[in-house]
Amino acid sequence: MARRIDVTGAGGVRLAAWEFGDPPKTDRAHDPARSPAPSSSDGTDLPGVLLLHGLMGRASHWAPTARWLSARHRAVALDQRGHGRSDKPPQAAYTRDAYVEDAEAALEQLGLGPAVLIGHAMGALTGWQLAAKRPDLVRGLIICDMRASALGTASQHTWTEWFRAWPVPFATLADVRKWFGEDDPWVERPNRARGEFYAEVMAESPDGWRPVFEPAQMLRSRETWVYDAHWEELAQVRCPTLVVRGLDGELGRAEAQEMVRVLRNGQYAEVADAGHLVHYDQPEAWRTAIEPFLNTLADA
């Protein structure tokens, strides 16, 4: 099960954080008057983990990971601004600084730090930028299928055209699953997990199923990092860091290994039969790839 905790992000944007566990962990930092003192029975003294989804994702995409993590950690997944059930103010900042400050606020307001950050794609970039900025808040980092190199103008143009190709509104969730899993011209081969991934970010409206995010906000978010390389911030990360890639993902092996070399304390793992959505494509193999790293942090 999961419970929602509201967090105030940069510029006052309300963010939805989701704490996973059975029973859910007590949060003294959020409501000291109502919560008991920390103890091993309520989980507040367990090491914190903050999970950050990628562009267009949502906290629920981390649910399988967060549930097994919750046996030994206080696992919280954040709906980042513009995503999931967090606020999506049209005039809010969708900059790198805003996303990093939101994650920083979540760690501080929920009393999670020093925590392990686990990020996918854009969420991984947020994770390593925060780790470079606030090493006191981050004791470990897992980067899932995110490149440090600049992607450039062509990439942003491709994404703009891709959003325009979406046949929204979708009549049914089955149509969502079929289009993203099979019919999307940007997909090389059918991928059932991809269809399920996008079905989770749709909501029913009077005329059909539409994304819970605004595509224009996603493009605004992306343009604040897609043109730049991020090697400098990566080199500033001090904590142990695991770089994970799907064998068929967007992060190539050579770049992933160069990222490990640039990191002060980097390690490498890859997941076979997985694309960009590594943790969603192959949840058991993903767990096998990251659990030994988490165990070394627990033993440190």
Residue pairs with C-beta under 8 A, 6 or more apart in sequence:
1 20
1 21
1 22
1 23
1 24
2 18
2 19
2 20
2 24
2 63
2 66
3 18
3 19
3 24
4 16
4 17
4 18
4 85
5 16
5 17
5 18
5 19
5 27
5 30
5 76
5 110
6 14
6 15
6 16
6 17
7 14
7 15
7 16
7 17
7 78
7 102
7 105
7 106
7 109
7 110
8 14
8 15
8 105
8 109
9 15
9 81
9 86
9 98
9 101
9 102
9 105
9 106
10 81
10 93
10 97
10 98
10 101
10 102
10 105
11 92
11 93
11 98
13 81
13 86
13 87
13 89
13 92
13 98
13 102
14 86
14 87
15 78
15 79
15 80
15 81
15 86
15 87
15 102
15 105
15 106
16 59
16 78
16 79
16 84
16 85
16 86
17 59
17 76
17 77
17 78
17 79
17 106
17 110
18 59
18 60
18 66
18 76
18 77
18 78
18 79
19 25
19 27
19 74
19 75
19 76
19 110
20 63
20 66
20 67
20 69
20 70
20 75
20 76
20 77
21 43
21 67
21 70
21 74
21 75
22 67
22 70
25 42
25 43
25 44
25 46
25 70
25 74
26 35
26 36
26 38
26 42
26 43
26 44
27 35
27 44
27 110
27 111
28 35
28 36
28 37
28 38
28 44
28 111
29 109
29 110
29 111
30 109
30 110
35 42
35 44
36 42
38 44
38 45
39 45
40 46
43 70
43 74
44 74
44 111
46 72
46 73
46 74
47 72
47 73
47 74
47 115
47 116
47 139
47 297
47 298
48 73
48 74
48 76
48 107
48 110
48 111
48 112
48 113
48 114
48 115
48 116
49 66
49 69
49 73
49 74
49 75
49 76
49 112
49 115
49 116
49 117
49 118
50 76
50 77
50 78
50 103
50 106
50 107
50 112
50 115
50 116
50 117
50 118
51 59
51 62
51 65
51 66
51 75
51 76
51 77
51 78
51 118
51 119
51 123
52 77
52 78
52 80
52 103
52 117
52 118
52 119
52 120
52 123
52 124
52 126
52 127
53 59
53 61
53 62
53 77
53 78
53 79
53 80
53 83
53 84
53 120
53 123
54 119
54 120
54 121
54 122
54 123
54 124
54 146
55 121
55 122
55 218
55 221
55 222
56 83
56 198
56 201
56 211
56 213
56 218
57 83
57 84
57 120
57 121
57 123
57 197
57 201
58 79
58 83
58 84
58 85
58 200
58 201
58 212
59 77
59 78
59 79
59 84
60 77
60 84
60 200
61 120
61 197
61 200
61 279
61 280
62 77
62 118
62 279
63 77
64 279
64 283
65 75
65 118
65 279
65 283
65 286
65 287
66 75
66 76
66 77
67 75
68 287
69 75
69 294
72 298
73 116
73 294
74 112
76 106
76 110
76 112
78 86
78 102
78 103
78 106
79 85
79 86
80 86
80 99
80 102
80 103
80 123
80 126
81 87
81 88
81 92
81 94
81 98
81 99
81 102
82 88
82 92
82 94
82 213
82 214
82 217
82 218
82 221
83 212
83 213
84 201
84 212
85 212
88 213
88 214
88 217
90 214
90 217
92 98
94 217
94 220
94 221
94 224
95 224
96 125
96 126
96 129
96 224
96 225
99 122
99 126
99 221
100 126
100 129
100 130
100 133
103 117
103 126
103 127
103 130
104 130
104 133
104 134
104 137
106 112
107 113
107 115
107 134
107 137
108 137
113 134
113 136
113 137
113 138
114 136
114 137
114 138
114 139
115 137
115 138
115 139
116 138
116 139
116 140
116 141
116 142
116 294
116 297
117 127
117 130
117 131
117 138
117 140
117 141
117 142
118 127
118 141
118 142
118 144
118 290
119 125
119 126
119 127
119 128
119 141
119 142
119 143
119 144
119 146
120 144
120 145
120 146
120 277
120 278
120 279
121 144
121 145
121 146
121 250
121 276
122 146
122 221
122 222
122 225
123 144
123 146
124 142
124 143
124 144
124 145
124 146
125 146
125 225
125 230
127 138
127 141
127 142
127 143
128 141
128 143
128 230
128 233
128 234
128 237
128 241
129 230
129 233
130 137
130 138
131 138
131 141
131 237
131 238
131 239
131 241
132 233
132 234
132 236
132 237
135 237
135 238
135 239
138 239
139 239
139 240
139 297
140 239
140 240
140 241
140 293
140 294
140 297
141 237
141 239
141 240
141 241
141 242
142 241
142 242
142 244
142 290
142 293
143 241
143 242
143 243
143 244
143 259
144 244
144 245
144 278
144 279
145 244
145 245
145 246
145 249
145 250
145 251
145 276
145 278
146 251
147 250
147 251
147 255
148 229
148 230
148 231
148 234
148 255
148 258
148 259
148 262
149 229
149 231
149 255
150 226
150 227
150 228
150 229
151 226
151 227
152 226
152 227
153 227
155 226
156 219
156 222
156 223
156 226
156 227
158 186
159 219
159 222
160 219
162 186
163 215
163 218
163 219
165 184
165 185
165 186
166 179
166 215
167 179
168 208
168 209
168 210
168 211
169 205
169 207
169 208
169 209
169 210
170 176
170 179
170 202
170 208
170 209
170 210
171 208
171 209
172 208
172 209
173 199
173 202
173 209
175 209
176 195
176 198
176 199
176 202
176 209
177 192
177 195
177 196
177 198
177 199
178 195
179 195
180 187
180 194
180 195
180 197
180 198
180 199
181 187
181 190
181 191
181 192
181 193
181 194
181 195
181 196
182 190
182 195
184 194
187 194
191 275
191 281
193 277
193 280
193 281
194 275
194 277
196 280
197 277
197 280
201 211
201 212
201 213
202 209
202 210
202 211
202 212
203 209
203 210
203 211
203 212
231 262
234 259
234 262
234 263
235 262
235 263
235 264
237 263
237 264
238 264
238 265
239 265
240 265
240 267
240 293
240 296
240 297
240 300
241 263
241 265
241 266
241 267
242 266
242 267
242 268
242 269
242 290
242 293
243 251
243 256
243 259
243 260
243 263
243 266
243 267
243 268
243 269
244 269
244 270
244 271
244 278
244 286
244 289
244 290
245 251
245 252
245 253
245 256
245 269
245 270
245 271
245 278
246 270
246 271
246 274
246 275
246 276
246 277
246 278
246 281
246 282
247 270
247 271
247 272
247 273
247 274
248 273
248 274
248 275
249 274
249 275
249 276
249 278
250 276
253 270
256 268
256 270
257 268
259 266
260 266
260 267
260 268
267 293
269 289
269 290
269 293
270 289
271 278
271 281
271 282
271 285
271 286
271 289
272 282
272 285
273 281
273 282
273 285
274 281
274 282
274 285
274 286
275 281
278 286
279 286
